[in-house]
C-alpha cells in the first residue's frame, strides 16, 4: 500500500509546528500570513485547555503520520469533552484543521531542507495534484520550472489554498534533462483585492491563491508584533509536547511506525534511552522500514523512490540505491558510513503494537546467559517473541552502526563476544553490543561493566 501524503514526518516539519505558541482566536484572519508561522490557532477556540487538546491532536497527526479519519475522531472527542460549539459541520471543520496544519508544516519543513540542497538542485518544479476539480491557475502552473531564488516562489509555493494538494519539487540541470523539462521562468503575477469584512483591511493577493496563503513580505505588522508578544510571555518549553525517543520514520508497513517504535523504546525507561534520544536528534538519524520486495531495486523499489527522497532529502538522482540490497532475502537491515539513515526490513504482517520492552529485555538477558553463543540478538528475539520484535532488535543494531560511525569508528580491544555475528568485525561487534546496551543496560553492566562503560563513553563522544 503506498504511503499517503502527510505520513512521512521529519525533524524540520515537527519542529516547525512545535515551536508555535497557542493563540486563542475568534477567527482565522486574527493571524495573517507569516504570523501563522509562530502561532497555532483554531478559529473560535478561545479556552486554553480546548486549544491545548486540539494542538496535541494536530501534533500527533503531524509527527506520527495519522490519517484524517483518525483526526476526525479526535476532533469529535475533544468537542464533546469541552462542549464546544463550532461553525460548520464536524467533518468539514476537522478536515480543514487537519489538512491545513499538516500541509503547511510539511511545506515549511521542506523549505528548510530545500535550502540545504539548493546549490545542487537549484530549480523548483510546480506540480499540480491532479484533482478531479482543479483550480485552473494551479493547473496552468503544472510543470513550470523556475529557479528557487525567483521571488515568484515567495507567494506561490504550495499549499496555495484550503484543500490545495499541489507540491513543489527540486531538480538539478541533469534531472531536468532526464525529465524532458526546460526552465520556463515565472509567469506574470496578477493580483486581486480581498477585504477583511471585520477589520476593513484590504489585501492584494496573487490570482489563484486563497487569502492568507500568499505569504507576501507585506505581512500585517500589528498582528506579527502581537504574536511575538505572546511568544515572549510564554516560555516555548511550556507549549512543547514531551519529546519521544524516535520522532519520525518512513514506513511502507502500516503497523510499523515511529510512534509504536518510540513507545517500546521509551518504556525501557533508563538513562541510556535519554542518551540515545539525544543522539538521534543531534545527528538527525532517520529510519526506513520497507518490505523485502522494495529492497530488490526493481519496480516496487522505484515506486517508493520519490517518497523516500522527500523524507531523506539526500539529493541523489536515484534514491533507490539508498535502500537497495543485493541479497534482500538474507538481509534484515543495513546502513552505511556515508548515510544518516538505517534500513530495516519488515513484513506486511508485522505490527509493533505486539512488541513490548520486557520482551526485548528478556531476549538480551537470554543472550547474556547463554554459554553457547547464538548467532545474533535479533535471531534470539525473533525466536522468543516473533518477527515484529525482531524488527525492533534489528533496528537497534543498525542504529548502533550509526553511533559507531559518528564516533569515528574507534578501535575495539575487547575479547568478549555476546554473539557469533559480533565476531565478524569491529563494526558488527559494536552494533551487537550497542543493542544490548540500549535494551538491557542494567544486565549488561552487571555482567560486563567494561563493555557497558566503553559504549557509554562512545555515544557520549558523539554528543
Rosetta blueprint (number, residue, H / E / L):
1 X L
2 X L
3 X L
4 X L
5 X L
6 X L
7 X L
8 X L
9 X L
10 X L
11 X H
12 X H
13 X H
14 X H
15 X H
16 X H
17 X H
18 X H
19 X L
20 X L
21 X E
22 X E
23 X L
24 X L
25 X L
26 X L
27 X L
28 X H
29 X H
30 X H
31 X L
32 X L
33 X H
34 X H
35 X H
36 X H
37 X H
38 X L
39 X E
40 X E
41 X L
42 X L
43 X L
44 X L
45 X L
46 X L
47 X L
48 X H
49 X H
50 X H
51 X H
52 X H
53 X H
54 X H
55 X H
56 X H
57 X H
58 X H
59 X H
60 X H
61 X H
62 X H
63 X H
64 X H
65 X L
66 X L
67 X L
68 X H
69 X H
70 X H
71 X H
72 X H
73 X H
74 X H
75 X H
76 X H
77 X H
78 X H
79 X H
80 X H
81 X H
82 X H
83 X L
84 X L
85 X L
86 X L
87 X L
88 X L
89 X L
90 X H
91 X H
92 X H
93 X H
94 X H
95 X H
96 X H
97 X H
98 X H
99 X H
100 X H
101 X H
102 X H
103 X H
104 X H
105 X H
106 X H
107 X H
108 X H
109 X H
110 X H
111 X H
112 X H
113 X H
114 X H
115 X H
116 X H
117 X H
118 X L
119 X L
120 X L
121 X L
122 X L
123 X E
124 X E
125 X E
126 X E
127 X E
128 X L
129 X L
130 X L
131 X L
132 X L
133 X L
134 X L
135 X L
136 X H
137 X H
138 X H
139 X H
140 X H
141 X H
142 X L
143 X L
144 X L
145 X E
146 X E
147 X E
148 X L
149 X L
150 X L
151 X L
152 X H
153 X H
154 X H
155 X H
156 X H
157 X L
158 X L
159 X L
160 X L
161 X L
162 X L
163 X L
164 X L
165 X L
166 X L
167 X E
168 X E
169 X E
170 X E
171 X E
172 X L
173 X H
174 X H
175 X H
176 X H
177 X H
178 X H
179 X H
180 X L
181 X L
182 X L
183 X L
184 X L
185 X L
186 X L
187 X L
188 X L
189 X L
190 X L
191 X E
192 X E
193 X E
194 X E
195 X E
196 X L
197 X L
198 X L
199 X L
200 X L
201 X L
202 X E
203 X E
204 X E
205 X E
206 X E
207 X L
208 X L
209 X L
210 X L
211 X L
212 X L
213 X L
214 X L
215 X L
216 X L
217 X L
218 X L
219 X L
220 X L
221 X H
222 X H
223 X H
224 X H
225 X H
226 X H
227 X H
228 X H
229 X H
230 X H
231 X H
232 X H
233 X H
234 X L
235 X L
236 X H
237 X H
238 X H
239 X H
240 X L
241 X L
242 X L
243 X L
244 X L
245 X L
246 X L
247 X L
248 X L
249 X L
250 X E
251 X E
252 X L
253 X L
254 X L
255 X L
256 X L
257 X L
258 X H
259 X H
260 X H
261 X H
262 X H
263 X H
264 X H
265 X H
266 X H
267 X L
268 X L
269 X L
270 X L
271 X H
272 X H
273 X H
274 X H
275 X H
276 X H
277 X H
278 X H
279 X H
280 X H
281 X H
282 X H
283 X L
284 X L
285 X L
286 X E
287 X E
288 X E
289 X E
290 X E
291 X L
292 X H
293 X H
294 X H
295 X H
296 X L
297 X L
298 X L
299 X H
300 X H
301 X H
302 X H
303 X H
304 X L
305 X H
306 X H
307 X H
308 X H
309 X H
310 X H
311 X H
312 X H
313 X L
314 X L
315 X L
316 X L
317 X L
318 X L
319 X H
320 X H
321 X H
322 X H
323 X L
324 X L
325 X L
326 X L
327 X L
328 X H
329 X H
330 X H
331 X L
332 X L
333 X E
334 X E
335 X E
336 X L
337 X L
338 X L
339 X L
340 X L
341 X E
342 X E
343 X E
344 X E
345 X E
346 X L
347 X L
348 X L
349 X L
350 X L
351 X L
352 X H
353 X H
354 X H
355 X L
356 X L
357 X H
358 X H
359 X H
360 X H
361 X H
362 X H
363 X H
364 X H
365 X H
366 X H
367 X H
368 X H
369 X H
370 X L
371 X L
372 X L
373 X L
374 X L
375 X L
376 X L
377 X H
378 X H
379 X H
380 X H
381 X H
382 X H
383 X H
384 X H
385 X H
386 X L
387 X H
388 X H
389 X H
390 X H
391 X H
392 X H
393 X H
394 X H
395 X H
396 X H
397 X H
398 X H
399 X H
400 X H
401 X H
402 X H
403 X H
404 X H
405 X H
406 X H
407 X L
408 X L
409 X L
410 X L
411 X L
412 X L
413 X L
414 X L
415 X L
416 X L
417 X L
418 X L
419 X L
420 X L
421 X H
422 X H
423 X H
424 X L
425 X L
426 X H
427 X H
428 X H
429 X H
430 X H
431 X H
432 X H
433 X H
434 X H
435 X H
436 X H
437 X H
438 X H
439 X H
440 X L
441 X H
442 X H
443 X H
444 X H
445 X H
446 X H
447 X H
448 X L
449 X H
450 X H
451 X H
452 X H
453 X H
454 X H
455 X H
456 X H
457 X H
458 X H
459 X H
460 X H
461 X H
462 X H
463 X L
